[in-house]
Amino acid sequence: MYTKIRYFIICFFIGLYSYSQEGIPVYSDYLSDNYYLLHPSMAGASNCTKLRLTARKQWFDQVDAPALQTLSLNGRVGEKAGAGIILFNDKNGYHSQKGVKLTYAYHLMFSRDEIDLNQLSFGISGGLIQSNLDETSFLEPGVNDPIINGTIVQKDSYFNVDFGMSYNFLDFYVHGTIKNAIEARREIYTENESDNLRKFILNTGYIFGNKDRILWEPSVMFQYTSQTAEKAIDINMKAYKSMDFGTFWGGLSYRTSFDGAEFNNGNGTSRQRYQAITPIVGVNFKNVMFAYTYSQLGGDVNFGTGGFHQITLGLDLFCKRERYECFCPAIN
């Protein structure tokens, strides 16, 4: 009985973390100067064109553990418009998905001049995603099941849209996005009902300090999934230090869910919520950015002892516009 309870708890936390693989999973990679992965309104918001490559691997001590790779490019197109593209490959056990997202953003400046940041942005992304379900290893030899074919990889493609809005004012920012805004059905998992997981994401933060010493950036992210009513929050703190070669920075993120699962601890029933601690370190050298992120789950019941590793490589290209007079790393 305890084994079954533990199994369902594991499934619960895997599901919470990947949200049924509906598009790109929401991890902590946005903290690696990569807000565009979450918010289409950030396409072209910066004074540089940004190229970002991320690779994430979970639980090195487990077979078929979740892994994610993303490649994104976004920049300004004209005076007020921005555009971007995201390619991603996501695998989680028997489930996998590949996709592409194209983004258009529009930026309104309310500044008194070109170096004061007061920008309101709107963005929309359209994504084509292919989901795969590998059934070839579901059944043991000689075992038949009328529901499972056991010899095929099921595939289904669908289209969805993300809407977002951002406001950047000097050292303050706020971003809001609705992901998977339209109804979508994948017959891999169900034939009669929508399995679309519409998600609402809100980020806000503020940067303060002395640019000649250390800059501090506290921020929070809240996400809500409408169909399952799951809620989670990230509480983050980052610090930036200017060096002779560029900028060295690091931070710490704490994610917790508002929902939990009950399990038998041997002496009674306990309840555990999803919790993760994520330290991150990075460096900017001229127009090159490198970051490493590590996440460790908390709580008594975990799938394995290994954590989640991620690296991010970035290039800032075509920085033609003058830098804003603000502490705003995501924009300057």
C-alpha positions as CSV (number, residue, x, y, z in Angstrom):
1,M,0.0,0.0,0.0
2,Y,2.8,2.4,0.9
3,T,4.5,1.7,-2.4
4,K,1.3,2.7,-4.3
5,I,0.9,5.9,-2.2
6,R,4.5,6.8,-2.9
7,Y,4.1,6.1,-6.6
8,F,1.1,8.5,-6.8
9,I,3.0,11.2,-4.9
10,I,5.9,10.9,-7.4
11,C,3.4,11.2,-10.3
12,F,1.9,14.3,-8.6
13,F,5.1,16.1,-8.3
14,I,6.3,15.2,-11.8
15,G,3.0,16.4,-13.1
16,L,3.2,19.7,-11.1
17,Y,6.7,20.3,-12.4
18,S,6.1,19.7,-16.1
19,Y,2.4,20.5,-16.2
20,S,1.6,17.6,-18.5
21,Q,4.1,18.9,-21.0
22,E,1.7,21.4,-22.4
23,G,4.2,23.5,-24.4
24,I,7.5,24.5,-22.8
25,P,7.6,23.6,-19.1
26,V,8.0,26.5,-16.7
27,Y,11.3,26.0,-15.0
28,S,13.8,28.6,-13.6
29,D,15.5,29.3,-16.9
30,Y,13.9,32.7,-17.2
31,L,16.3,33.8,-14.5
32,S,19.2,33.3,-16.9
33,D,18.3,36.5,-18.7
34,N,15.6,34.6,-20.7
35,Y,12.2,36.2,-19.9
36,Y,11.3,35.8,-23.5
37,L,10.8,32.0,-22.9
38,L,7.8,32.9,-20.7
39,H,6.6,36.2,-22.0
40,P,6.1,37.0,-25.8
41,S,5.9,40.7,-25.0
42,M,9.6,40.6,-24.2
43,A,10.5,39.9,-27.8
44,G,12.6,42.8,-28.9
45,A,12.2,44.7,-25.6
46,S,16.0,44.8,-25.1
47,N,18.4,47.1,-26.9
48,C,20.2,44.0,-28.2
49,T,19.1,41.0,-30.2
50,K,19.3,38.0,-27.9
51,L,20.3,34.4,-28.8
52,R,19.8,31.9,-26.0
53,L,20.5,28.1,-25.9
54,T,19.5,26.1,-22.8
55,A,20.0,22.4,-22.0
56,R,18.4,20.9,-18.9
57,K,18.7,17.4,-17.5
58,Q,16.9,16.0,-14.4
59,W,17.8,13.2,-12.1
60,F,21.0,11.8,-13.7
61,D,20.6,8.7,-11.5
62,Q,17.3,7.8,-13.2
63,V,16.6,6.2,-16.7
64,D,14.5,8.3,-19.1
65,A,14.5,11.3,-16.7
66,P,13.0,14.6,-18.0
67,A,15.3,16.6,-20.4
68,L,14.6,19.9,-22.2
69,Q,16.5,21.9,-24.8
70,T,15.5,25.3,-26.1
71,L,16.9,27.7,-28.7
72,S,15.5,31.2,-28.8
73,L,16.2,34.3,-30.8
74,N,14.4,37.7,-30.4
75,G,15.2,41.2,-31.3
76,R,13.8,44.6,-32.5
77,V,12.3,44.8,-36.0
78,G,11.9,48.5,-36.9
79,E,11.3,51.3,-34.4
80,K,8.4,49.8,-32.3
81,A,8.1,46.1,-33.3
82,G,9.8,43.0,-32.0
83,A,10.0,39.5,-33.3
84,G,11.2,36.1,-32.0
85,I,11.4,32.4,-32.5
86,I,11.7,29.5,-30.1
87,L,12.6,25.9,-30.9
88,F,12.3,23.3,-28.2
89,N,12.6,19.6,-27.6
90,D,11.2,18.1,-24.4
91,K,11.3,14.5,-23.2
92,N,9.8,13.0,-20.1
93,G,9.9,9.2,-20.0
94,Y,7.5,7.8,-22.6
95,H,6.2,11.2,-23.5
96,S,8.0,13.8,-25.6
97,Q,7.2,16.9,-27.6
98,K,8.9,19.1,-30.2
99,G,7.8,22.5,-31.2
100,V,8.3,25.9,-32.7
101,K,6.9,29.3,-31.6
102,L,6.9,32.5,-33.6
103,T,6.4,35.8,-31.8
104,Y,5.4,39.3,-32.7
105,A,5.6,42.2,-30.1
106,Y,4.8,45.8,-30.2
107,H,6.5,48.4,-27.9
108,L,5.2,51.8,-26.8
109,M,7.7,54.2,-25.3
110,F,6.4,56.9,-23.0
111,S,9.9,58.2,-22.1
112,R,10.9,61.9,-22.1
113,D,14.0,60.9,-24.1
114,E,15.8,57.9,-25.6
115,I,17.7,56.9,-22.4
116,D,14.8,57.0,-19.9
117,L,13.0,53.6,-19.8
118,N,9.2,53.7,-19.7
119,Q,8.0,51.0,-22.1
120,L,4.7,49.2,-22.4
121,S,4.9,46.0,-24.5
122,F,2.3,43.6,-26.0
123,G,3.2,40.2,-27.5
124,I,1.6,37.2,-29.2
125,S,3.2,33.8,-29.9
126,G,1.8,31.1,-32.2
127,G,3.2,27.6,-31.6
128,L,3.0,24.4,-33.5
129,I,3.7,21.4,-31.2
130,Q,4.0,17.7,-31.9
131,S,3.4,15.3,-28.9
132,N,4.6,11.7,-29.0
133,L,3.7,8.8,-26.8
134,D,6.0,5.8,-27.1
135,E,4.1,2.6,-26.4
136,T,6.7,0.2,-27.6
137,S,7.9,-0.6,-24.1
138,F,4.6,-0.6,-22.3
139,L,3.9,-4.4,-22.5
140,E,6.1,-7.4,-21.7
141,P,6.5,-10.0,-24.4
142,G,3.4,-12.2,-24.6
143,V,1.1,-9.8,-22.8
144,N,-1.9,-8.3,-24.6
145,D,-3.9,-5.3,-23.7
146,P,-6.9,-4.0,-25.8
147,I,-6.1,-0.4,-25.0
148,I,-2.4,-0.4,-25.6
149,N,-1.0,-1.2,-29.0
150,G,2.5,-1.8,-27.7
151,T,4.2,-1.5,-31.1
152,I,3.8,2.1,-32.2
153,V,4.7,5.6,-31.2
154,Q,1.5,7.7,-31.2
155,K,1.9,11.2,-32.6
156,D,-0.4,14.2,-32.7
157,S,0.2,17.9,-33.6
158,Y,-1.7,20.9,-32.4
159,F,-1.6,24.7,-32.5
160,N,-1.8,27.1,-29.6
161,V,-1.3,30.8,-28.8
162,D,0.2,32.8,-26.0
163,F,-0.7,36.4,-25.2
164,G,1.4,38.7,-23.0
165,M,2.0,42.2,-21.7
166,S,5.1,43.8,-20.1
167,Y,5.8,47.1,-18.5
168,N,9.3,48.3,-17.8
169,F,9.8,51.5,-15.9
170,L,13.4,52.4,-15.0
171,D,14.4,49.7,-12.4
172,F,10.9,48.2,-12.1
173,Y,9.3,45.6,-14.3
174,V,6.1,43.5,-14.4
175,H,5.1,40.8,-17.0
176,G,1.9,38.9,-17.4
177,T,1.1,36.1,-19.9
178,I,-1.7,33.7,-20.8
179,K,-0.2,30.5,-22.2
180,N,-2.2,28.0,-24.3
181,A,-5.0,30.5,-24.6
182,I,-7.1,28.6,-27.1
183,E,-8.8,25.2,-26.9
184,A,-6.6,22.3,-28.0
185,R,-7.1,18.6,-28.2
186,R,-4.6,15.8,-28.5
187,E,-6.1,12.4,-29.2
188,I,-3.0,10.7,-27.8
189,Y,-4.4,11.2,-24.3
190,T,-8.1,11.7,-24.7
191,E,-10.7,11.5,-27.5
192,N,-13.6,13.4,-26.1
193,E,-12.4,16.2,-23.9
194,S,-9.9,19.0,-24.1
195,D,-6.7,18.5,-22.3
196,N,-5.5,22.1,-22.8
197,L,-3.8,23.4,-19.7
198,R,-4.3,27.2,-19.9
199,K,-1.8,28.9,-17.7
200,F,-1.5,32.4,-16.2
201,I,2.0,33.7,-15.3
202,L,2.8,36.9,-13.5
203,N,6.4,38.2,-12.9
204,T,7.4,41.3,-11.1
205,G,10.7,42.6,-9.7
206,Y,12.8,45.6,-8.9
207,I,16.6,46.3,-9.1
208,F,18.4,48.5,-6.6
209,G,21.8,49.2,-5.2
210,N,25.1,50.7,-6.3
211,K,26.2,49.8,-9.9
212,D,29.9,50.3,-8.8
213,R,29.4,47.8,-6.0
214,I,26.5,45.3,-6.0
215,L,23.0,45.5,-7.6
216,W,20.2,43.5,-6.0
217,E,17.1,42.2,-7.8
218,P,14.3,40.7,-5.7
219,S,11.5,39.2,-7.8
220,V,8.5,36.9,-7.7
221,M,6.7,34.7,-10.2
222,F,3.2,33.3,-9.7
223,Q,1.6,30.7,-12.0
224,Y,-1.9,29.3,-12.1
225,T,-3.2,26.5,-14.3
226,S,-6.9,26.9,-14.8
227,Q,-8.0,23.3,-15.6
228,T,-6.3,21.7,-12.6
229,A,-6.4,24.8,-10.3
230,E,-2.7,24.3,-9.5
231,K,-0.9,27.3,-8.1
232,A,2.9,27.9,-7.5
233,I,5.1,30.8,-6.6
234,D,8.8,31.5,-7.1
235,I,10.6,33.9,-4.7
236,N,13.9,35.0,-6.1
237,M,16.9,37.1,-5.3
238,K,19.7,37.9,-7.7
239,A,22.9,40.0,-7.3
240,Y,25.1,41.6,-9.9
241,K,28.7,42.6,-9.5
242,S,30.6,44.6,-12.2
243,M,34.1,43.3,-12.9
244,D,36.9,44.4,-15.2
245,F,35.9,41.7,-17.7
246,G,32.1,42.2,-17.5
247,T,29.5,41.2,-15.0
248,F,29.4,38.4,-12.5
249,W,26.0,37.5,-11.1
250,G,24.2,34.9,-9.1
251,G,21.0,34.2,-7.3
252,L,18.7,31.9,-5.3
253,S,15.2,30.9,-6.2
254,Y,12.6,29.1,-4.0
255,R,9.6,27.5,-5.6
256,T,6.6,26.1,-3.7
257,S,3.2,25.0,-4.7
258,F,-0.1,25.9,-2.9
259,D,-1.3,22.3,-3.4
260,G,0.0,19.1,-1.9
261,A,-0.3,15.3,-1.6
262,E,-0.9,13.1,1.4
263,F,1.3,10.1,2.2
264,N,1.8,7.5,4.9
265,N,5.0,8.2,6.8
266,G,4.7,5.0,8.9
267,N,3.3,6.8,12.0
268,G,0.3,8.4,10.3
269,T,-0.6,10.6,7.4
270,S,1.6,13.5,6.3
271,R,1.1,16.2,3.6
272,Q,3.8,17.4,1.4
273,R,3.9,20.3,-1.1
274,Y,6.3,20.7,-4.0
275,Q,9.3,22.6,-2.9
276,A,12.6,23.4,-4.8
277,I,15.7,25.4,-4.0
278,T,17.5,26.7,-7.1
279,P,20.9,28.5,-6.9
280,I,22.1,30.0,-10.1
281,V,25.5,31.6,-11.2
282,G,26.3,33.4,-14.4
283,V,28.8,35.7,-16.1
284,N,28.6,38.2,-18.9
285,F,31.8,38.7,-20.9
286,K,31.4,41.4,-23.6
287,N,28.5,40.1,-25.6
288,V,28.6,36.5,-24.3
289,M,26.6,35.1,-21.4
290,F,27.0,31.8,-19.6
291,A,24.9,30.5,-16.7
292,Y,24.5,27.3,-14.6
293,T,21.4,26.4,-12.7
294,Y,20.9,23.6,-10.2
295,S,17.6,22.7,-8.5
296,Q,17.1,20.4,-5.5
297,L,13.7,19.1,-4.4
298,G,12.8,19.3,-0.7
299,G,10.5,17.2,1.4
300,D,10.6,13.6,2.7
301,V,9.4,11.9,-0.5
302,N,11.5,12.4,-3.6
303,F,11.9,10.5,-6.9
304,G,15.6,10.3,-6.5
305,T,18.6,11.9,-4.9
306,G,19.8,13.7,-8.0
307,G,19.0,17.3,-8.8
308,F,18.2,19.2,-11.9
309,H,21.1,20.7,-13.9
310,Q,20.8,23.3,-16.6
311,I,23.3,25.4,-18.6
312,T,22.5,28.5,-20.7
313,L,24.7,30.0,-23.4
314,G,23.8,33.4,-24.8
315,L,24.9,36.0,-27.3
316,D,23.9,39.6,-27.5
317,L,23.9,40.8,-31.1
318,F,23.3,44.0,-33.0
319,C,23.3,46.3,-29.9
320,K,22.6,49.5,-31.9
321,R,20.5,51.5,-29.6
322,E,21.9,53.6,-26.7
323,R,21.7,52.0,-23.2
324,Y,19.0,53.2,-20.9
325,E,20.0,55.0,-17.7
326,C,18.6,52.4,-15.3
327,F,19.5,49.2,-13.5
328,C,17.6,46.9,-15.9
329,P,19.7,43.9,-17.0
330,A,16.9,42.3,-19.0
331,I,16.7,45.5,-21.2
332,N,20.2,46.9,-21.3
